[in-house]
Amino acid sequence: MTFWDHLDDLRGVLVRVAATVAVCAVCAFVAMPWIFDNVVLAPCSPDFWLYRLLDTAGATDASRPLRIELVSIELASQFFIHMSAACWTAFIVAFPIIIYQLWGFVSPALYEHEKRGMRRAFVLGNCMFYLGAATGYFFVFPIALRFLADYSLSPSISSVVSLDSYMDNFFTVVLLMGAVFELPLLAWLLGCVGLLHRSFFRRYRRHAIVACLTAAALITPTGDPFTLFAVFIPIYTLWEFSARLVKEQKSA
């Protein structure tokens, strides 16, 4: 195939990806009121499973249930959030299809043993992305939300959260945690081509702790140490898990 033939194939892949995301976005736009009430705003409810678990374990004061009041400040805020939330939801739902379409474009150029490795990478990448997004949704974001909602500088100050602020933090945490959880896949791919060995993780473990703390500080929408620690634990766990996926360097 010529260079222009490859460009035609790539254009076809991009058109199919765009069409897939568009269809998912339309469906998400129609279902967004239900998604908002049952998924997006679920961490605002005191009956959220993590809050009940923390109350049962005595980690929080059960006599002070979570109360969050969301307000829409801008006139068109709810409409634009409806649109953006539908697009982000479509991306999350269509993520495996997007990767599969890109895989279909790249796979003809690979050898059979390379295709087998890429199939495992495809499965691992999708699983880790959704695991990271689930960690952000079920663990990191609710902990940050509860901590900040309960924090009070003065009894005379009432906390009211803007809808834009809530949604920015929500999607930032969920999507970035999904991206961060791709670290083991990246380590495994670099290990397969011989660019990364397990000795690297042992040599730079202390540097990794500092880097993970920095990454956690960038991901967290707030600067409080409690949220920072809640994000740091999963990221550092990924570092150690990545080390297990990489082989030892063979002696010369």
N, C-alpha and C positions, 0 to 999 in steps of 0.2 A: 504494500500500500504506500502511496505517496504521502507527503506531509499534509497536503490538502485533504486527502481521504481521511487521515487521522483527525483532522480538525472537524470534518463533517460528522464523524462518529462521536467526537467529544460534544459537538453541538447537540446531537441527538440525545446524548446522555443528560446534558444540562437541561434540555427541554423536558425530558421525562421527569427529572428531579423537580423542576419548577412546577410541573403539572401535578405531581404527587403532593408537594407541599401545599399547593393552591387548593386541591380537593380537601386535604386534611384541615386546612385553615377555614374553609367554608363550613365544614362539619363542626369544627371546634367553635366557630362563631355562633352557630345555631345553638349548640349545647352549652355555651359559656355561662348562662345564668345558673344552670345546674352545677357546672364545674366550679363556679365561684362559691356557691353555697356549701357544697359538699367536699371540695378539695382545697381550693385556694384559701378560703376563710376558715377552714377547719382548725388550724392552730390558734385561732382567736377564741375558740370555745373552751370553757373550763373542763369540758368532758373529753377533751383530746386525750388519747390513750397514754401519752407520755406524762401528761400532767397528773392523771390518776395514778400512774405508777410511782411518780415522785411523791405524791401525797401519801400513798400507802406505805412507801419506804421511809416516810418521815423526813425526806430531804427538803420539803417545802412546808409552808404553813397552810394546812388544809382549811383553816378557818378564814383564810383570805383567798377566795377563788379568783381566778384571772378575769379581769374586766378590761376589755379593749374597745374603745369607741373610735371607729373609722369615720372620717369626714372627707367629702370631696370639696376641695377649695376652688379649683378652676371650673369654669362653666362647661367646657368640653372635655373635662378630665375623664369622666366615666366612659365616654364614647371612644376616646383614643386608647384608654386602657383595655376596653373591650377588644379593639382591633389588635393591639400589640400582644395581649394575652392569647388571642386566637392564633397568631403567627408563631409565638414561642411554643405553644402547646402542639401545633402542627409539626414544628421541627422536632420536638421530643418524641412524638408518636412515629414520625416518618424517618427517624434516624437510621434504623436498620435498612430501610428501603433505599435511602440515600447512599449508604455505604455499599449496599449490594449493587446498585447501578454503577457506581464508580469502580467496583470490583470487576464488573462485566466489561468495562472498558480496558482495564489493565491486564486482566488474566490472559488474553491471547498472547501476550509478550513473555509469559513466564514458562519455565520448565515445569514438568509434572511434580517434581519434589518441592518446587517452590510454591506451586498451587496448594499442595497439602498443608504447608506451613501457613499460607495466607488464609486458608479456610479456618484453621484453629485460631488465627489472629482475629478473624472476623467474628467468631463466636465469643472469644474472650473480650474483644473490644466492646461489643454490644452489652455483654453481661456486666462488665465493669462500669460502663457509662450509666446504665440504669441502677446499678448498685450505689454508685456515687450520688446520683440524683435522689435516690430513696434515702440515703444517709443525710443528705442536706435537708430533705423535706421532713423526715420523721424524727430527726435527732438534732441537727445543728440549728436550723432555723427556729424550731419551737423553744429550744433552750435559750437562744438569744432573745427571742420575743418575750418569754416569761420573765427573764432576768430584768430586762429593760422596762417592761410594763410594771413590775413590782418596785422598781427603783424610784425613790422619792427624795428629791433635794429639800423640799419643804412641804408641809401639809397644805399650805395655801395654794400650791401649784397643782392644777388638774391636768392629767395627761390625755391629750387628744392626738391621735395618729392620723396623718393625712393618707389618703388612699394611694397617692403617687409614691410616697415614701415607703409604704408597706409593700407595694408591688415591686419597686426597684430592689429592695432588700430580698424579697422572696425569690425572684428570678435570678438575682446575682448569686445567692447562696446555692440554689438548686443546680443551676447550670454549671457554675464553676466547680462545684463538688463533683459533678459528672465528668468534667474535663480532667480534674486532678486524679480521679480514679483510673485514668488511662495510663498512669505512670508504670504499672507493672507490664502492660502491653508494650510500651516503648522500651523498657528494660529487656524484655524477652526478645524483641526483634533485634536490638543491638547485640544481645548475647548470641543470637543465631548467626549473625554475620561476623562474629569474633571481635567486635569493637568494645565489648563490655564483659568483665569477668567479676566473679564474686569478691575477689580481693579488693576491688574498687570500693565496694560497700563497707568493707572492714576498715580500709584506710581512711575513708572520708566520713565515718559515722558521726564524729563530732561536728564536722562542717554541715552534715545533713540536718542535724538538730537545729542549728542556727537557720539554715535555709528553710526548713519546714516551719519554724516559728515566723520567719519573714513572710512566707507564702500564706500562712494562716492569718497574719495581720492584714495582708492585702485582700484576702477573700472575705474576712468578716466585715459586715457593714458597720460595726461599732468598734470602739477601742477598749472595751472593758476586758480585763484579764480572764474572767470566767468564760466568755464566748471564745476568746482566743484559745484557751486551753481545750475547749470542746471541739474546735476545728483542728487543733494541732494533733490530737491523738489519732484520728483516722488517717491523717496525712503521713505521720511517722510510721504508722502500722503498714501503710502502703510501701514505704521505703524498705521495711524489713521483709515484707512479702515479695517485693521485687528482687531482693537479694537471693531468695530461695528459688526463683525462676531462672537465675543465671548460673551457668556452670563454672566450675573452677578452671583456672588457666592451666593448660597442660604444660608439664615441665619439658624443657628443651632436651 
